[in-house]
């Protein structure tokens, strides 16, 4: 099973290498934008193993984060 977690891009760190900094539930981590070259600062992206795999709208991101939180509480 693969798990993608929503994160919001807060800064482009290296445009040439397609690296950005994303906020994932309050934790900032570096992500690769090679799969989402149109992603910009402020965009929500679905992150899997350090790669932004797809852009999300804010509502999709919020719903996914809510579901992930519920799953965590259930475990």
C-alpha positions as CSV (number, residue, x, y, z in Angstrom):
1,X,0.0,0.0,0.0
2,X,1.2,3.5,-0.9
3,X,0.5,6.5,1.3
4,X,0.6,10.1,0.0
5,X,0.4,12.9,2.6
6,X,-0.7,16.4,1.7
7,X,1.8,19.2,2.2
8,X,1.8,22.9,1.3
9,X,4.8,24.3,-0.6
10,X,6.4,27.1,1.4
11,X,9.5,27.8,-0.6
12,X,11.3,26.8,-3.8
13,X,14.8,25.9,-2.7
14,X,16.4,25.0,-6.0
15,X,14.4,25.5,-9.2
16,X,17.1,23.9,-11.3
17,X,17.0,20.7,-9.2
18,X,13.3,21.0,-8.8
19,X,13.5,21.0,-5.0
20,X,11.1,22.8,-2.6
21,X,10.3,23.0,1.0
22,X,6.8,21.8,2.0
23,X,5.0,22.0,5.3
24,X,3.5,18.7,6.2
25,X,1.3,19.0,9.3
26,X,3.6,21.5,10.8
27,X,6.8,19.8,9.9
28,X,8.9,21.2,7.0
29,X,10.6,18.8,4.7
30,X,12.3,19.0,1.3
31,X,10.3,17.6,-1.6
32,X,11.1,17.0,-5.3
33,X,8.8,18.7,-7.8
34,X,9.9,16.7,-10.9
35,X,6.4,15.1,-11.1
36,X,4.6,18.4,-10.6
37,X,6.6,21.0,-12.5
38,X,3.7,23.5,-12.4
39,X,3.5,23.5,-8.6
40,X,4.2,26.9,-7.0
41,X,4.6,28.4,-3.5
42,X,1.3,28.1,-1.7
43,X,0.1,25.1,-3.6
44,X,-1.0,21.9,-1.9
45,X,0.7,18.7,-3.2
46,X,0.3,15.0,-2.4
47,X,3.8,13.8,-1.2
48,X,5.0,10.2,-1.5
49,X,8.6,9.2,-0.6
50,X,9.8,12.8,-0.9
51,X,8.2,13.5,-4.3
52,X,5.2,15.8,-4.9
53,X,3.1,13.4,-7.0
54,X,0.0,15.6,-7.7
55,X,-1.4,19.0,-6.9
56,X,-4.5,19.2,-4.7
57,X,-6.9,21.9,-3.9
58,X,-7.2,23.1,-0.3
59,X,-10.4,21.2,0.3
60,X,-8.9,17.9,-0.9
61,X,-5.9,18.4,1.3
62,X,-8.0,19.2,4.4
63,X,-10.2,16.1,3.8
64,X,-7.2,13.8,3.4
65,X,-5.5,15.2,6.5
66,X,-8.7,14.7,8.5
67,X,-9.0,11.1,7.4
68,X,-5.3,10.4,8.2
69,X,-5.8,11.9,11.6
70,X,-8.9,9.7,12.2
71,X,-6.9,6.6,11.1
72,X,-4.1,7.4,13.5
73,X,-6.5,7.9,16.4
74,X,-8.2,4.5,15.6
75,X,-4.9,2.7,15.8
